Amino acid sequence: MRLFTSSLLAAVLLVSGRAGGATKSDVLDSAVKAANRLQTIRSVGRNWEDVPYLVGLLLVAEQLEKRTPGSGQLWIDRVANVIGGGDAPIANGDYAGYAQAAMDLYRLASPADTATRAALLQATDGPIEFAAHALRTTPSNSPPLVPWWVDGGYGTRFWVDDLFTLPPWLAMRGAKRDGLPADPTARDLAYEWIESYLYDHRPSTTDAMAAAVPSERQRAGPLLWNPGLSLFRHDPGSGATNYWGRGNGWAAWGLACSARYLDAPYGGGRYDEVVDRTGIRELLSRFASALVAHRSDDGGWPTDLAHPETCPASETSATGLITYMLAKGVNEGWLDRTAFTPIVLKGFSLLLGRLDARGDLAGIQPPGTGPDCGVTTSNDPAVDVSYGVGAFLLAASETLKLPDVDLATLENVASRPVDRTPIGRTWLLAMPDGCDRHEVLLTNEGTRPVHARLESGSGALAETESADVAPGGSVVLGIARADAEGEPFVFTLRSDGDIAVRPRAVCGEATGVDDGTEPFVRPRSRRAGIAVPLWTALAGGEGTTFVQKGGGLLRLGGKNTSPNPASMLLEIHAADGVLVERSTRELPPGDAVLETRFVPAGSRVILSNASEGAALVPLEFPQGR
């Protein structure tokens, strides 16, 4: 077993003359070394162990292509040779995960290459038949399938692992973005797999075959998701108390990828409610905060997240998968860039330190182990090396999207001690125009004190305002604005826990009124602002739609929370579908825009992020008069 320390990384960077940090070239070189080394150790197929490697190859190849056209084609061809075209029926969800690589190949293929795309789509037909049978076929409507992955020929096993082998490619096949097929059946199945694993839709029955199918329309409570710990159980049976590192990594990867491609509403009608893109990202933001508190001393994630103090070191595949999710959240804007970038860099530095000069990756836990801190590595490359290397490639694919200035701090961040203080919530606050007294009402409905602080955003504060809000209590933060009137009034609020946030403002003049009886003073009006959680951010190509029930003045806009320029597209469609307005605003990094529009009743308003590589938080609220 090799020594797990970042000193290996430090030695590499010292030789290259970059002891203080890393560059994108360093990250790419490490990814290429690990990926090519695996090819010399074992053959790669369609089984679950190889899926992270196949998908990771494609995502890093995409970054290679952006850097030097043609340089990633060898890897794309390597995956295409494994996936091929066509498929036999599938009776086990472990054998469905390769469809994600097929859909990534579909996405990367030229739209003019219709034959390749048709073959790749056909390669997912067997998996989609499996996905539909597992969730929608019951003993009352169809005979069983034998063999089947659970006894009885019906349903699913409800393992957290299944969140990476099924929802991502279903969401991709159901998406319109990136030229994907926009298959509504696949999209609805993606929603249903996510919903039925996060929440319990199993019928209350003693019939084991019927109970294996999540057929109830309403939720009976959480299933694999534990909202108290903000972590994932392995399964609802014997693994209900197991908070396994790699298992939580599977959920992190599967849900983060799925959310990116759920670009149309659920239309299946099977469940009364499902978790949509924004709901998934809200859950992931809570998950991410909890993961910060469950790290090992080395800055990665152990096999047992519930007891990190019992694990002497982190596990490589768990760390790779979780680092991927956190970096993806930062890059897409639904995780706080300031708070989470150091967590990503420390995790990725750990991974780099486990890669030796030949490209072998250490510290990969073998399958079938679970949250056992005593088993964190294996020397059998035929068993565990492919998914560990795949997790490393996934993490590299998102770390490569961080700004150079962040990567330059990698070694400095890696040297800091681990801070397990949970990262809280982040909101953007937007205030109505034409008001001179602004404040934020904070209410703590929880059981522990919450500290909140207001920070300068678009415009400036006279001074930073902060408060401690006791359980069951409320505090009003007054905002002393220091910038010129007319600028968008958008600020950031951060707290270390859940809290209700209500921005408001006092506007206009107090006026005296004499109605002929008794004169009185009409008080100044109070208008509500808006508090928008960061998890509502739109990544490139995403949009949000709302319908204006009653006509009136609206403040419409958004804030660019990324280090890259963003384009905000505003569309207003009348109730009869006619396009009333279509305009684009360019937003430099950190800038916000809020404009007032009169929107007739019944109109549909769409705010979209029309750029790639930038994150935009949409803002919309009534202006008032």
C-alpha positions as CSV (number, residue, x, y, z in Angstrom):
1,M,0.0,0.0,0.0
2,R,1.3,3.4,-1.0
3,L,1.5,6.4,1.4
4,F,-1.5,8.7,0.9
5,T,-0.2,12.3,1.2
6,S,-0.3,15.4,-0.9
7,S,3.5,15.4,-0.7
8,L,3.5,13.3,-3.9
9,L,1.6,16.2,-5.6
10,A,4.0,18.7,-4.1
11,A,7.0,16.8,-5.5
12,V,5.5,16.9,-9.0
13,L,4.7,20.6,-8.8
14,L,8.1,21.4,-7.5
15,V,9.7,19.6,-10.4
16,S,7.6,21.6,-12.8
17,G,8.4,24.9,-11.0
18,R,4.8,25.4,-9.8
19,A,5.0,24.5,-6.1
20,G,2.1,26.9,-5.2
21,G,-0.6,25.3,-7.3
22,A,-1.7,23.5,-10.5
23,T,-2.7,24.3,-14.0
24,K,-5.2,22.8,-16.4
25,S,-2.3,21.1,-18.1
26,D,-1.4,19.4,-14.8
27,V,-4.9,18.1,-14.4
28,L,-5.2,16.9,-18.0
29,D,-1.8,15.2,-17.8
30,S,-2.8,13.3,-14.7
31,A,-6.2,12.3,-16.2
32,V,-4.5,11.1,-19.4
33,K,-1.9,9.1,-17.4
34,A,-4.6,7.4,-15.3
35,A,-6.9,6.7,-18.2
36,N,-4.2,5.2,-20.4
37,R,-2.8,3.1,-17.6
38,L,-6.1,1.4,-17.1
39,Q,-6.1,0.1,-20.7
40,T,-2.9,-1.8,-20.0
41,I,-4.4,-3.5,-16.9
42,R,-7.8,-4.8,-17.9
43,S,-10.3,-4.9,-20.7
44,V,-13.3,-2.6,-20.3
45,G,-16.9,-3.6,-21.0
46,R,-20.5,-2.5,-20.3
47,N,-20.8,-3.7,-16.7
48,W,-21.4,-1.2,-13.8
49,E,-17.8,-1.2,-12.7
50,D,-16.7,0.3,-16.1
51,V,-19.5,2.9,-16.4
52,P,-17.7,5.6,-14.4
53,Y,-14.6,5.0,-16.6
54,L,-16.5,5.2,-19.9
55,V,-18.3,8.3,-18.9
56,G,-15.2,9.9,-17.4
57,L,-13.3,9.2,-20.6
58,L,-15.9,11.1,-22.6
59,L,-16.1,14.1,-20.3
60,V,-12.3,14.5,-20.2
61,A,-12.1,13.9,-24.0
62,E,-14.6,16.8,-24.4
63,Q,-12.2,19.0,-22.4
64,L,-9.3,17.8,-24.5
65,E,-11.2,18.6,-27.7
66,K,-11.9,22.2,-26.5
67,R,-8.2,22.6,-25.8
68,T,-6.9,21.0,-29.0
69,P,-9.4,19.8,-31.6
70,G,-8.8,16.2,-32.4
71,S,-6.9,15.3,-29.3
72,G,-9.9,13.7,-27.6
73,Q,-11.1,11.6,-30.5
74,L,-9.0,8.5,-29.6
75,W,-10.9,8.3,-26.3
76,I,-14.3,8.9,-27.9
77,D,-13.5,6.0,-30.3
78,R,-12.4,3.9,-27.4
79,V,-15.8,4.2,-25.7
80,A,-17.7,3.8,-29.0
81,N,-16.0,0.5,-29.5
82,V,-17.2,-0.7,-26.1
83,I,-20.8,0.6,-26.5
84,G,-21.4,-0.5,-30.1
85,G,-25.0,-0.5,-31.3
86,G,-28.1,-2.6,-30.5
87,D,-28.7,-4.4,-27.3
88,A,-30.2,-7.6,-25.8
89,P,-32.9,-7.5,-23.1
90,I,-31.7,-6.5,-19.6
91,A,-32.9,-8.1,-16.4
92,N,-30.5,-6.4,-13.9
93,G,-30.1,-2.6,-13.4
94,D,-26.3,-3.1,-12.9
95,Y,-26.2,-3.7,-16.7
96,A,-28.1,-0.6,-17.7
97,G,-25.6,2.1,-16.6
98,Y,-23.6,1.9,-19.9
99,A,-26.5,3.8,-21.5
100,Q,-25.2,7.0,-20.0
101,A,-22.0,6.6,-22.1
102,A,-24.2,5.8,-25.1
103,M,-26.1,9.1,-24.6
104,D,-22.9,11.1,-24.1
105,L,-21.7,9.6,-27.4
106,Y,-25.0,10.6,-29.0
107,R,-24.6,14.1,-27.6
108,L,-21.0,14.4,-29.0
109,A,-21.8,12.9,-32.4
110,S,-22.5,15.2,-35.3
111,P,-26.3,15.8,-35.9
112,A,-25.6,15.0,-39.5
113,D,-24.4,11.5,-38.6
114,T,-27.9,10.1,-38.3
115,A,-26.8,6.4,-38.6
116,T,-24.4,6.7,-35.6
117,R,-27.0,8.5,-33.5
118,A,-29.7,5.9,-34.4
119,A,-27.4,3.0,-33.4
120,L,-26.6,4.7,-30.1
121,L,-30.2,5.3,-29.3
122,Q,-31.0,1.7,-30.1
123,A,-28.3,0.7,-27.6
124,T,-30.5,2.2,-24.9
125,D,-33.7,0.4,-25.9
126,G,-33.0,-2.6,-23.7
127,P,-32.2,-0.5,-20.6
128,I,-35.4,1.7,-21.1
129,E,-37.5,-1.5,-21.3
130,F,-35.9,-2.6,-18.0
131,A,-36.5,0.8,-16.4
132,A,-40.2,0.8,-17.3
133,H,-40.8,-2.7,-16.2
134,A,-39.1,-2.2,-12.8
135,L,-41.2,0.8,-11.8
136,R,-44.5,0.3,-13.7
137,T,-45.3,-3.4,-13.9
138,T,-47.2,-4.9,-11.0
139,P,-48.6,-8.4,-10.3
140,S,-52.0,-7.0,-11.1
141,N,-51.2,-5.9,-14.6
142,S,-48.6,-8.2,-16.0
143,P,-46.9,-11.6,-15.5
144,P,-43.5,-11.6,-13.9
145,L,-40.2,-11.6,-15.8
146,V,-37.8,-14.4,-14.9
147,P,-34.9,-14.0,-14.6
148,W,-35.2,-10.7,-12.8
149,W,-32.8,-8.8,-10.5
150,V,-35.1,-9.2,-7.4
151,D,-37.0,-12.3,-6.4
152,G,-40.5,-12.6,-7.9
153,G,-39.9,-11.0,-11.3
154,Y,-41.2,-7.5,-10.3
155,G,-39.9,-4.2,-9.1
156,T,-36.6,-2.9,-7.9
157,R,-34.1,-3.4,-5.0
158,F,-34.0,0.3,-3.9
159,W,-30.2,0.5,-3.6
160,V,-28.5,3.9,-3.7
161,D,-26.2,2.5,-6.4
162,D,-29.2,2.5,-8.8
163,L,-29.2,6.3,-8.8
164,F,-26.2,6.3,-11.1
165,T,-27.0,3.4,-13.3
166,L,-30.5,4.6,-14.3
167,P,-31.7,8.2,-13.9
168,P,-28.8,10.1,-15.7
169,W,-29.2,8.5,-19.1
170,L,-33.0,8.5,-18.8
171,A,-32.8,12.2,-18.2
172,M,-30.4,12.6,-21.1
173,R,-32.6,10.6,-23.5
174,G,-35.5,12.7,-22.4
175,A,-33.7,16.0,-22.8
176,K,-33.9,18.5,-25.7
177,R,-30.7,20.3,-24.9
178,D,-27.4,19.4,-26.7
179,G,-29.4,17.9,-29.6
180,L,-30.6,15.0,-27.4
181,P,-33.7,13.0,-28.4
182,A,-36.3,14.6,-26.1
183,D,-38.0,11.3,-25.5
184,P,-40.9,12.0,-23.1
185,T,-41.2,8.4,-21.9
186,A,-37.5,8.4,-20.8
187,R,-37.9,11.8,-19.2
188,D,-40.9,10.7,-17.1
189,L,-39.1,7.5,-16.1
190,A,-36.1,9.6,-14.9
191,Y,-38.4,11.7,-12.7
192,E,-40.0,8.5,-11.4
193,W,-36.8,6.7,-10.6
194,I,-35.5,9.7,-8.6
195,E,-38.8,10.3,-6.9
196,S,-39.3,6.7,-5.9
197,Y,-35.8,6.4,-4.4
198,L,-35.8,9.6,-2.5
199,Y,-39.3,9.1,-1.2
200,D,-41.3,6.1,-0.3
201,H,-44.0,5.1,-2.8
202,R,-44.2,1.4,-1.9
203,P,-47.7,0.0,-1.2
204,S,-48.5,-1.2,2.3
205,T,-48.9,-4.9,1.7
206,T,-47.6,-8.3,2.8
207,D,-47.2,-9.3,-0.8
208,A,-43.4,-9.0,-1.4
209,M,-43.8,-8.9,-5.2
210,A,-46.2,-6.0,-5.1
211,A,-44.2,-4.2,-2.4
212,A,-41.1,-4.2,-4.7
213,V,-42.9,-1.8,-7.1
214,P,-43.3,1.8,-6.0
215,S,-46.9,2.2,-7.2
216,E,-48.4,4.5,-4.6
217,R,-49.2,8.0,-6.0
218,Q,-48.4,9.9,-2.8
219,R,-45.3,9.9,-0.6
220,A,-45.3,8.0,2.6
221,G,-42.1,9.8,3.8
222,P,-38.4,9.7,2.9
223,L,-36.9,6.5,1.7
224,L,-33.1,6.6,0.9
225,W,-32.8,10.3,1.6
226,N,-32.4,11.1,5.3
227,P,-33.4,14.8,5.7
228,G,-32.1,14.9,9.3
229,L,-28.6,13.9,8.4
230,S,-28.8,15.2,4.8
231,L,-27.1,11.9,3.7
232,F,-28.2,8.8,1.7
233,R,-28.9,5.4,3.2
234,H,-27.7,2.4,1.2
235,D,-31.1,0.8,1.2
236,P,-34.4,0.8,3.3
237,G,-33.7,-2.7,4.7
238,S,-30.6,-4.0,6.3
239,G,-28.6,-1.0,5.0
240,A,-31.0,1.6,6.5
241,T,-28.4,2.8,9.0
242,N,-25.4,2.6,6.6
243,Y,-24.2,5.9,5.2
244,W,-21.6,4.5,2.9
245,G,-19.1,6.8,1.3
246,R,-19.1,5.4,-2.3
247,G,-22.9,4.9,-2.1
248,N,-23.4,8.6,-1.3
249,G,-20.9,9.2,-4.2
250,W,-23.2,7.3,-6.5
251,A,-26.1,9.4,-5.5
252,A,-24.0,12.6,-5.9
253,W,-23.0,11.8,-9.4
254,G,-26.4,10.4,-10.6
255,L,-28.5,13.3,-9.2
256,A,-26.2,16.1,-10.3
257,C,-26.0,14.7,-13.8
258,S,-29.8,14.1,-14.0
259,A,-30.7,17.6,-12.9
260,R,-28.7,19.1,-15.8
261,Y,-30.9,17.3,-18.3
262,L,-34.3,17.5,-16.8
263,D,-35.3,20.4,-19.0
264,A,-39.0,19.8,-19.3
265,P,-41.7,19.1,-16.7
266,Y,-42.9,15.7,-15.6
267,G,-45.9,14.4,-17.6
268,G,-46.1,10.8,-16.5
269,G,-49.1,11.2,-14.1
270,R,-48.0,8.2,-12.0
271,Y,-47.1,10.3,-8.9
272,D,-48.9,13.4,-7.5
273,E,-45.5,15.1,-7.2
274,V,-41.9,14.6,-8.2
275,V,-38.6,16.2,-7.4
276,D,-37.8,18.6,-10.3
277,R,-34.5,20.1,-11.3
278,T,-34.6,22.9,-8.7
279,G,-35.7,20.4,-6.0
280,I,-32.8,18.1,-6.8
281,R,-30.4,21.0,-6.6
282,E,-31.9,22.1,-3.3
283,L,-31.4,18.6,-1.9
284,L,-27.9,18.5,-3.3
285,S,-27.0,21.8,-1.7
286,R,-28.1,20.4,1.7
287,F,-26.2,17.2,0.9
288,A,-23.1,19.2,0.0
289,S,-23.2,21.1,3.3
290,A,-23.4,17.9,5.3
291,L,-20.6,16.3,3.3
292,V,-18.2,19.1,4.4
293,A,-18.8,18.0,8.0
294,H,-18.3,14.3,7.3
295,R,-14.8,14.4,5.8
296,S,-11.7,12.5,6.9
297,D,-8.7,14.3,8.4
298,D,-7.1,14.2,4.9
299,G,-9.9,16.3,3.3
300,G,-11.5,13.4,1.4
301,W,-14.5,11.2,2.2
302,P,-14.3,7.9,4.1
303,T,-16.2,4.7,3.6
304,D,-18.3,5.4,6.7
305,L,-19.8,8.9,6.5
306,A,-21.7,8.5,9.7
307,H,-18.5,7.9,11.7
308,P,-15.7,9.7,9.8
309,E,-13.6,9.9,13.0
310,T,-13.2,6.0,12.9
311,C,-11.7,6.0,9.4
312,P,-7.9,6.6,9.3
313,A,-8.1,7.8,5.7
314,S,-10.5,8.7,3.0
315,E,-11.5,6.3,0.1
316,T,-10.6,7.2,-3.4
317,S,-13.8,6.4,-5.4
318,A,-16.0,8.1,-2.8
319,T,-13.8,11.2,-2.9
320,G,-13.7,11.3,-6.7
321,L,-17.5,11.0,-7.1
322,I,-18.2,13.6,-4.4
323,T,-15.6,16.0,-5.7
324,Y,-17.2,15.8,-9.1
325,M,-20.6,16.7,-7.7
326,L,-19.3,19.6,-5.7
327,A,-17.2,21.0,-8.6
328,K,-20.2,20.6,-10.9
329,G,-22.4,22.6,-8.4
330,V,-19.8,25.4,-8.3
331,N,-19.5,25.5,-12.1
332,E,-23.2,25.5,-12.6
333,G,-23.8,28.1,-10.0
334,W,-26.1,26.2,-7.5
335,L,-23.3,25.9,-4.9
336,D,-21.6,28.9,-3.3
337,R,-18.4,29.3,-5.3
338,T,-16.6,31.1,-2.4
339,A,-17.5,28.4,0.1
340,F,-17.1,25.2,-1.9
341,T,-14.1,25.9,-4.2
342,P,-11.6,25.2,-1.4
343,I,-13.4,21.9,-0.6
344,V,-13.2,20.9,-4.2
345,L,-9.5,21.8,-4.4
346,K,-8.6,19.9,-1.3
347,G,-10.5,16.8,-2.4
348,F,-8.9,16.9,-5.9
349,S,-5.4,17.5,-4.4
350,L,-5.9,14.3,-2.4
351,L,-6.8,12.4,-5.6
352,L,-3.7,13.7,-7.4
353,G,-1.6,12.6,-4.5
354,R,-2.8,9.0,-4.9
355,L,-1.8,8.8,-8.5
356,D,1.7,7.4,-9.0
357,A,4.2,8.0,-11.8
358,R,2.9,5.0,-13.8
359,G,-0.7,6.1,-13.5
360,D,-1.8,3.7,-10.9
361,L,-4.5,5.0,-8.5
362,A,-4.4,3.9,-4.8
363,G,-7.0,3.6,-2.1
364,I,-9.9,2.2,-4.0
365,Q,-12.3,0.1,-1.9
366,P,-13.3,-3.2,-3.5
367,P,-17.0,-3.9,-4.2
368,G,-19.3,-5.6,-1.7
369,T,-17.6,-3.9,1.3
370,G,-19.9,-1.1,2.4
371,P,-19.0,1.3,5.2
372,D,-16.1,-0.7,6.6
373,C,-13.2,1.6,7.5
374,G,-10.9,-1.4,7.7
375,V,-11.2,-2.2,4.0
376,T,-10.3,0.9,2.0
377,T,-8.0,-0.5,-0.7
378,S,-7.4,-3.6,-2.8
379,N,-4.6,-4.8,-4.9
380,D,-6.8,-6.6,-7.4
381,P,-7.1,-4.4,-10.5
382,A,-9.6,-6.8,-12.1
383,V,-12.0,-6.0,-9.4
384,D,-12.0,-2.4,-8.5
385,V,-9.6,-0.3,-10.5
386,S,-12.0,0.8,-13.3
387,Y,-14.6,2.6,-11.2
388,G,-12.0,4.2,-9.1
389,V,-10.2,5.6,-12.1
390,G,-13.6,6.6,-13.5
391,A,-14.4,8.6,-10.4
392,F,-11.0,10.3,-10.7
393,L,-11.7,11.2,-14.4
394,L,-15.2,12.5,-13.4
395,A,-13.6,14.8,-10.8
396,A,-11.0,15.9,-13.3
397,S,-13.6,16.8,-15.9
398,E,-15.3,19.4,-13.6
399,T,-12.1,20.6,-11.9
400,L,-10.8,21.5,-15.3
401,K,-13.6,24.0,-15.6
402,L,-12.5,26.0,-12.6
403,P,-10.7,29.3,-13.3
404,D,-6.9,29.2,-13.5
405,V,-6.7,31.6,-10.5
406,D,-8.5,28.9,-8.4
407,L,-6.3,26.0,-9.6
408,A,-3.2,28.1,-8.8
409,T,-4.2,27.9,-5.1
410,L,-4.5,24.1,-5.0
411,E,-1.4,23.2,-3.1
412,N,-2.0,26.1,-0.6
413,V,-5.5,25.0,0.0
414,A,-4.4,21.3,0.4
415,S,-2.0,22.3,3.2
416,R,-4.7,23.7,5.4
417,P,-6.3,21.7,8.2
418,V,-9.8,20.3,7.6
419,D,-12.6,22.5,8.8
420,R,-15.7,20.4,9.3
421,T,-18.0,23.3,10.0
422,P,-21.1,22.8,7.9
423,I,-21.6,25.3,5.1
424,G,-25.0,26.9,5.4
425,R,-27.3,28.6,2.9
426,T,-26.9,31.4,0.4
427,W,-29.6,33.7,-1.0
428,L,-29.6,36.6,-3.4
429,L,-31.8,39.5,-2.2
430,A,-33.4,41.9,-4.6
431,M,-35.1,45.1,-3.5
432,P,-37.9,47.1,-5.1
433,D,-36.9,50.4,-6.8
434,G,-37.8,53.9,-5.6
435,C,-37.5,53.1,-1.9
436,D,-35.2,54.6,0.7
437,R,-35.4,52.3,3.7
438,H,-34.5,48.6,3.1
439,E,-34.5,45.8,5.7
440,V,-34.5,42.0,5.9
441,L,-36.7,40.1,8.4
442,L,-35.0,36.9,9.5
443,T,-37.0,34.2,11.3
444,N,-35.5,31.1,12.9
445,E,-38.0,28.3,13.0
446,G,-35.3,25.7,14.0
447,T,-33.9,24.5,17.2
448,R,-30.4,26.0,17.2
449,P,-29.1,29.6,16.8
450,V,-28.3,30.7,13.3
451,H,-25.8,33.4,12.3
452,A,-26.6,35.4,9.1
453,R,-24.6,38.1,7.4
454,L,-25.5,40.4,4.6
455,E,-22.7,41.1,2.0
456,S,-22.2,43.6,-0.7
457,G,-23.4,42.4,-4.1
458,S,-24.5,44.7,-7.0
459,G,-24.2,48.1,-5.4
460,A,-22.6,48.6,-2.0
461,L,-23.5,48.5,1.6
462,A,-22.6,51.3,4.0
463,E,-21.3,48.5,6.3
464,T,-21.7,44.7,6.5
465,E,-24.8,43.8,8.5
466,S,-25.0,40.5,10.5
467,A,-27.1,39.0,13.3
468,D,-27.5,36.0,15.5
469,V,-31.1,34.7,15.4
470,A,-32.2,32.6,18.4
471,P,-34.4,29.5,17.9
472,G,-38.0,30.7,17.5
473,G,-36.8,34.3,17.3
474,S,-36.7,37.0,14.6
475,V,-34.3,39.8,13.8
476,V,-34.5,42.7,11.4
477,L,-31.4,43.7,9.5
478,G,-31.4,47.3,8.3
479,I,-29.6,48.0,5.1
480,A,-27.8,51.2,4.6
481,R,-27.3,51.6,0.9
482,A,-24.1,53.4,-0.2
483,D,-24.3,53.3,-4.0
484,A,-26.2,55.6,-6.3
485,E,-29.9,55.2,-6.9
486,G,-30.8,53.5,-10.2
487,E,-28.4,50.7,-9.8
488,P,-29.9,47.2,-9.4
489,F,-30.2,46.6,-5.7
490,V,-29.1,43.0,-5.3
491,F,-27.2,41.6,-2.3
492,T,-26.0,38.3,-0.9
493,L,-27.1,36.8,2.4
494,R,-25.2,33.9,3.9
495,S,-26.3,31.9,7.0
496,D,-24.9,28.9,8.8
497,G,-28.3,27.2,8.9
498,D,-31.9,27.3,7.7
499,I,-33.7,30.5,8.2
500,A,-36.8,32.3,6.7
501,V,-35.7,35.4,4.8
502,R,-38.1,38.3,4.0
503,P,-36.6,41.4,2.3
504,R,-38.8,44.5,2.3
505,A,-38.7,48.3,1.8
506,V,-40.5,51.4,2.8
507,C,-41.3,53.6,-0.1
508,G,-42.9,57.0,-1.0
509,E,-43.9,59.9,1.2
510,A,-46.2,60.0,4.2
511,T,-49.1,62.2,3.2
512,G,-51.7,64.2,5.2
513,V,-55.3,63.5,4.2
514,D,-58.3,65.7,5.1
515,D,-61.6,63.9,4.1
516,G,-63.7,66.6,5.7
517,T,-64.1,64.8,9.0
518,E,-60.9,64.3,10.8
519,P,-57.5,64.8,9.2
520,F,-55.1,61.8,9.3
521,V,-51.7,60.8,8.0
522,R,-51.5,58.1,5.3
523,P,-48.3,56.1,6.1
524,R,-45.6,55.3,3.6
525,S,-46.1,52.1,1.6
526,R,-44.2,48.9,2.4
527,R,-43.1,46.7,-0.5
528,A,-41.8,43.2,-0.5
529,G,-38.5,42.3,-2.1
530,I,-37.4,38.8,-3.0
531,A,-35.0,36.3,-1.5
532,V,-33.8,33.7,-4.0
533,P,-31.8,30.7,-2.9
534,L,-28.7,30.0,-4.8
535,W,-29.9,26.5,-5.8
536,T,-32.3,28.1,-8.3
537,A,-29.3,29.1,-10.4
538,L,-29.5,28.4,-14.2
539,A,-26.5,26.8,-15.8
540,G,-25.7,27.4,-19.5
541,G,-28.7,26.8,-21.7
542,E,-31.2,26.4,-18.9
543,G,-34.3,28.5,-18.4
544,T,-37.2,29.1,-16.0
545,T,-40.8,29.9,-16.9
546,F,-43.6,31.4,-14.9
547,V,-47.1,32.6,-15.8
548,Q,-48.3,36.1,-14.7
549,K,-51.8,35.5,-13.2
550,G,-52.7,39.2,-12.9
551,G,-51.4,42.0,-15.1
552,G,-48.9,44.4,-13.5
553,L,-45.4,45.8,-13.2
554,L,-42.7,43.3,-12.7
555,R,-39.0,43.6,-11.9
556,L,-37.3,41.1,-14.2
557,G,-33.6,40.2,-14.4
558,G,-30.8,38.1,-12.9
559,K,-27.3,38.1,-11.5
560,N,-24.2,36.5,-13.0
561,T,-22.7,34.5,-10.1
562,S,-19.8,33.0,-12.2
563,P,-16.4,34.3,-13.2
564,N,-17.4,34.2,-16.9
565,P,-19.6,36.6,-18.9
566,A,-23.2,35.6,-19.1
567,S,-26.1,36.3,-21.5
568,M,-29.6,36.6,-20.1
569,L,-32.4,36.0,-22.5
570,L,-35.8,37.5,-21.6
571,E,-39.0,36.4,-23.5
572,I,-42.6,37.5,-22.8
573,H,-45.4,35.6,-24.5
574,A,-49.0,36.8,-24.4
575,A,-51.7,34.6,-23.2
576,D,-52.5,33.6,-26.8
577,G,-48.9,32.6,-27.4
578,V,-47.8,35.6,-29.4
579,L,-44.2,36.7,-28.6
580,V,-44.4,40.2,-27.1
581,E,-40.7,40.8,-26.3
582,R,-37.4,39.0,-26.8
583,S,-34.3,40.7,-25.6
584,T,-30.8,39.8,-24.5
585,R,-28.6,41.4,-21.8
586,E,-24.9,40.8,-21.4
587,L,-23.8,40.5,-17.8
588,P,-20.1,40.7,-16.8
589,P,-19.0,38.4,-13.9
590,G,-20.7,39.5,-10.7
591,D,-23.1,41.9,-12.4
592,A,-26.9,42.1,-12.0
593,V,-29.7,43.6,-14.0
594,L,-33.3,44.4,-12.9
595,E,-35.7,46.0,-15.4
596,T,-39.3,46.9,-15.0
597,R,-41.9,45.6,-17.5
598,F,-45.6,45.7,-17.6
599,V,-46.7,42.1,-18.1
600,P,-50.4,41.4,-19.0
601,A,-52.4,38.8,-17.2
602,G,-51.9,35.3,-18.5
603,S,-48.5,36.1,-20.0
604,R,-45.7,33.6,-19.9
605,V,-42.3,34.9,-19.0
606,I,-39.1,33.0,-19.7
607,L,-35.7,33.9,-18.2
608,S,-32.8,31.9,-19.7
609,N,-29.1,31.6,-19.4
610,A,-28.1,31.9,-23.1
611,S,-24.4,31.3,-22.4
612,E,-22.2,28.3,-21.7
613,G,-19.7,28.2,-18.8
614,A,-21.6,30.9,-16.8
615,A,-24.2,30.7,-14.0
616,L,-27.2,33.0,-13.8
617,V,-29.7,33.4,-10.9
618,P,-33.1,34.6,-12.2
619,L,-34.9,37.3,-10.3
620,E,-38.6,38.2,-10.7
621,F,-41.0,40.1,-8.3
622,P,-43.8,42.7,-8.5
623,Q,-42.6,46.3,-8.5
624,G,-45.6,47.9,-7.0
625,R,-46.6,51.5,-7.4
